[in-house]
Amino acid sequence: MTHLDVQDVTVRFGGVTAVNEATISADGGQVTALIGPNGAGKTTLFNVITGLQRPTAGRVLLDGNDITHTPTHRRARHGIARTFQRLEAFGSLTVEENIRVAADAIRSKNAKPARVTRDLIRKIGLERYAQARADAVPTGVARLVELARALAIDPTLLLLDEPSSGLSEAETEAFGDLLRDLAGQGRAVLIVEHDMPLIMRVSDRIHVLDRGILIASGTPAEVQADPTVRKAYLGEDEAPSSEPTLVMPAVEAIGEDEAEENPPALPESTGQEAEGWF
């Protein structure tokens, strides 16, 4: 099964350190969550994994292969797919056409893109909206279209950036079941999410970032009981006996959001691209 290793990754934007020596992993067959306050460095770390951001230091390994300098499109061809906080669908196309575009992009893996598209529409429950323009559907539905587009390339590693945003309570419940199903098929699912009840229900393992630093890793129960995590989320010096559920606070982003709006240009190739593998 797929195994992702992010080793000692640091990302600096000028004088701002968005991620500081973070090490995380994600395994096939599991849902792994990456959580933390706004500005903690979660999206920046996702950008490093998918190749949109070169790290200042550190490495990214997929199944033991160093992909730190591998271009984004080659990562996609070898099984990495991702959704974004901002919806990326083609607004002038229908929901079905949006999914078909993604399926067509990897023809070598999808011998029958039309069939893949129909199956995804049915599996994710988008039949009602299949012929609607993508820019005319509710936000929650648009999130599901993004997920379908990512699944159209049949990824082995699926990265989801706040995918439940805009979903109703019932939709979120069904979405959690879908995540477990996707992991059950052998995929490695890595999710950034602010819905803590969802995270605690579906995750096998959780990594916690705070101000770019990895402060905890473990099972949902281990992370929820960790005093360092409690202090970061709740401002507590000691874990209370009542064991409250973690709540995501509204914390001002420290550099990350602004940096991601206008990310610096990637440096020139170092000649270390993994051409042999990709």
Backbone hydrogen bonds, N-H to C=O, Kabsch-Sander energy under -0.5 kcal/mol:
donor,donor_aa,acceptor,acceptor_aa,energy
4,L,26,A,-3.0
5,D,61,L,-2.9
6,V,24,I,-3.0
7,Q,5,D,-0.6
7,Q,59,R,-2.9
8,D,6,V,-0.6
9,V,22,A,-2.7
10,T,57,A,-2.4
11,V,19,V,-2.3
13,F,16,V,-3.3
14,G,12,R,-0.6
16,V,13,F,-2.2
17,T,15,G,-0.5
18,A,11,V,-1.8
18,A,16,V,-0.8
19,V,11,V,-1.6
20,N,212,G,-3.4
21,E,19,V,-0.5
22,A,9,V,-2.7
24,I,6,V,-1.4
26,A,4,L,-1.7
28,G,2,T,-2.7
29,G,187,R,-1.9
30,Q,27,D,-1.4
32,T,30,Q,-0.6
32,T,189,V,-3.6
33,A,205,R,-2.7
34,L,191,I,-3.0
35,I,33,A,-0.5
35,I,207,H,-2.7
38,N,249,P,-0.5
40,A,37,P,-1.7
45,L,41,G,-2.2
46,F,42,K,-2.1
47,N,43,T,-2.5
48,V,44,T,-1.7
49,I,45,L,-2.1
50,T,46,F,-2.2
51,G,47,N,-0.8
51,G,48,V,-0.6
52,L,47,N,-1.8
53,Q,47,N,-1.6
56,T,10,T,-2.4
57,A,10,T,-1.7
59,R,7,Q,-2.1
61,L,5,D,-3.3
62,L,65,N,-2.6
63,D,3,H,-3.3
63,D,61,L,-0.5
65,N,62,L,-1.9
67,I,60,V,-2.7
67,I,65,N,-0.7
68,T,60,V,-0.6
70,T,67,I,-1.6
74,R,71,P,-0.6
75,R,71,P,-1.7
76,A,72,T,-2.1
77,R,73,H,-1.7
78,H,74,R,-0.9
78,H,75,R,-0.6
79,G,76,A,-1.7
80,I,75,R,-2.0
81,A,79,G,-0.6
81,A,157,L,-2.4
83,T,159,L,-2.2
91,G,89,A,-0.9
93,L,90,F,-1.5
95,V,129,Y,-0.6
95,V,132,A,-2.0
96,E,130,A,-2.6
98,N,94,T,-2.4
99,I,95,V,-1.9
100,R,96,E,-2.3
101,V,97,E,-2.4
102,A,98,N,-1.4
103,A,99,I,-2.2
104,D,100,R,-2.8
105,A,101,V,-1.1
106,I,102,A,-0.6
106,I,103,A,-0.8
107,R,104,D,-0.7
109,K,106,I,-1.1
110,N,106,I,-2.2
111,A,109,K,-0.8
116,V,112,K,-2.2
117,T,113,P,-2.6
118,R,114,A,-2.2
119,D,115,R,-2.5
120,L,116,V,-2.2
121,I,117,T,-2.3
122,R,118,R,-2.0
123,K,119,D,-2.7
124,I,120,L,-2.6
125,G,121,I,-0.8
126,L,121,I,-3.0
127,E,121,I,-0.5
129,Y,126,L,-1.1
130,A,126,L,-0.7
130,A,127,E,-1.0
132,A,129,Y,-1.7
134,A,93,L,-2.9
135,D,91,G,-1.4
136,A,133,R,-1.9
137,V,134,A,-0.6
140,G,166,G,-0.6
142,A,138,P,-2.4
143,R,139,T,-2.0
144,L,140,G,-1.4
145,V,141,V,-2.1
146,E,142,A,-2.1
147,L,143,R,-2.0
148,A,144,L,-2.5
149,R,145,V,-2.6
150,A,146,E,-2.1
151,L,147,L,-2.4
152,A,148,A,-1.3
153,I,150,A,-1.0
154,D,151,L,-2.2
156,T,79,G,-1.4
157,L,79,G,-2.8
158,L,188,A,-3.0
159,L,81,A,-2.9
159,L,157,L,-0.5
160,L,158,L,-0.5
160,L,190,L,-2.5
161,D,159,L,-0.5
162,E,160,L,-0.8
162,E,192,V,-3.5
165,S,162,E,-1.1
167,L,164,S,-2.3
172,T,168,S,-2.8
173,E,169,E,-2.0
174,A,170,A,-2.2
175,F,171,E,-2.6
176,G,172,T,-2.4
177,D,173,E,-1.6
178,L,174,A,-2.0
179,L,175,F,-2.3
180,R,176,G,-1.9
181,D,177,D,-2.0
182,L,178,L,-2.6
183,A,179,L,-2.4
184,G,180,R,-2.2
185,Q,181,D,-0.9
185,Q,182,L,-0.6
186,G,183,A,-2.1
187,R,182,L,-1.3
188,A,156,T,-3.0
189,V,30,Q,-2.3
189,V,187,R,-0.7
190,L,158,L,-2.9
190,L,188,A,-0.6
191,I,32,T,-2.7
191,I,189,V,-0.5
192,V,160,L,-3.1
193,E,34,L,-0.6
193,E,191,I,-0.5
196,M,194,H,-1.3
199,I,195,D,-2.3
200,M,196,M,-2.9
201,R,197,P,-1.4
202,V,198,L,-2.3
203,S,199,I,-2.1
204,D,31,V,-3.2
205,R,31,V,-1.4
206,I,218,G,-3.2
207,H,33,A,-3.1
208,V,216,A,-2.8
209,L,35,I,-2.9
209,L,207,H,-0.5
210,D,213,I,-2.3
212,G,40,A,-1.7
213,I,210,D,-1.6
215,I,208,V,-2.7
215,I,213,I,-0.6
216,A,208,V,-1.1
218,G,206,I,-2.0
223,V,219,T,-2.8
224,Q,220,P,-2.4
225,A,221,A,-1.4
226,D,222,E,-0.7
226,D,223,V,-0.9
230,R,226,D,-2.3
231,K,227,P,-2.1
232,A,228,T,-1.9
233,Y,229,V,-2.5
234,L,230,R,-3.3
235,G,230,R,-0.6
235,G,231,K,-1.4
236,E,230,R,-0.9
243,E,240,P,-1.0
251,V,249,P,-1.1
255,G,253,A,-0.9
259,A,255,G,-2.5
260,E,256,E,-2.4
261,E,257,D,-1.4
262,N,258,E,-1.2
275,E,273,E,-2.3
277,W,274,A,-0.7
278,F,274,A,-2.5
